[in-house]
Amino acid sequence: MGTITAVTFDLWQTLLLDRPEVGRLRTQARLDGARDALLKAGEAHDEERIRTAYQDCARRCQAIREGLTDISFQEQVEIFIDGISPGLALRIPESTRREIAASYSDSFFVYPPIPHPEGVQTLRSVKEMGLRLGLISNTGMTPGVSFRRFLGEHGMLEFFDTLTFSDEVRLAKPAGEIFLMTLRAIGATPSQSIHVGDHFDTDVRGAQRCGLKTVWIEGFYARPDPADSSADPDVTVPELGQAVLAIRELAAGNLSVEPA
């Protein structure tokens, strides 16, 4: 199969499919959980103040990731709590902080994304090619530990040789080091590797800059500049299942393949 020895996958909108309406329900569950936990601790805060703190936290965390770094999940929760009232994270008991963090993360399981219907078979097919598999994900508002549990519950965790989550390594795609550390963990070099993902900037451009071949799953995000041929993925596919053929052909050295 040529020199390709490893494939890395994105997670969100690649192996897991989410919808905005489900994300809104997840957000509301986090707000309700925080409000209820604070009330039990004798801290009454109106929902609008909690919502504003959550939105401010999301914007702050996104700005951090745009700088190619990330913070831990615990730090994110503390930013949220202190946004409700300055110094609140230190005023409330540790048990209350844990309860807020639990509702923040567990909302992912109350209102979960949909595992891609072709996810397990895609990972199995790539693994059967004799390739090592890695996962590289920016975690957003859900911690890596929750993603691991979810992947395990849906039969995908077993296929990966390593998983890299931004909140755990404090780096965010498209930072080159998050790709390189994943490849080091599975014993591959960029020239031996293919990255599969849906986001053009964080997945395609990020992986390209490190020297990986790329398979872009189009349909979720547009190309920033369609006329820029220098940013062309090695292969573009309309859905995850067709990434298997793309990987097989790239590994065989057929770089111009266009799967049907």
Buried (B, 14 or more C-beta within 10 A) or exposed (E): EEEBBBBBBBBBBBBBBBEEEBBEBBBBBBBBBBBEBBEEBEBEBEEEEBBEBBEBBBEBBBEBBEEBBBBBBBBBBBBBBBBBBEEBBEBBEEEBBEBBBEBBBBBBBEBBBEBBEBBBEBBBBBBEEEBBBBBBBBBBBBBBBBBBBBBEEBEBBEBBBBBBBBBBBBBBBBBBEBBBBBBEBBEBBBEBBBBBBBBBEBBBBBBBEBBBBBBBBBEBBEBEEEEEEEBBBBBBBEBBBBBBBBBBBBBEEEEEBEBE
